[in-house]
Amino acid sequence: MSKNNGSIPNNLSLVEKAIKEAKAPNIIHHRGDLNKVTSDGKEFTRQEYIIIPTMGQKVKCTPYDNHFVYRDARKLGWVLFCTCGSPAVVINYDAYKNHGSSQGALLACKAQIDTNEHNPVNR
Ligand SMILES: [Zn+2]
């Protein structure tokens, strides 16, 4: 087995390469507007629900105060993000049925789930 020197191996599929090469989105926050960001040059606004084509349904977005989750379909690989720069994930938890998600699914910030905090902005 060859030693991994940090470069990306040639035997990966295009999707695998895209995931390995993926970088956190370049997010520009608009001063005084918590409902709009520019991510990699495209503007995204806060949504209550986001359609997840692979699930065939819309999923309620967790209503954070300072951040929101969005879907950037231009990307190959991960397409769900939080405005803190973290990937976003769909969680299914029965307790959330009582918090406004009729289907028991929520789109949430992965950093916030893992650490109870969003990634620091301007890191
Ligand atoms: Zn976040």
Residues whose N, C-alpha, C, O or C-beta is under 5 A from the ligand:
A	BS01	ZN	H67 C82 C84 S86 C109 A111 Q112 H118 N119
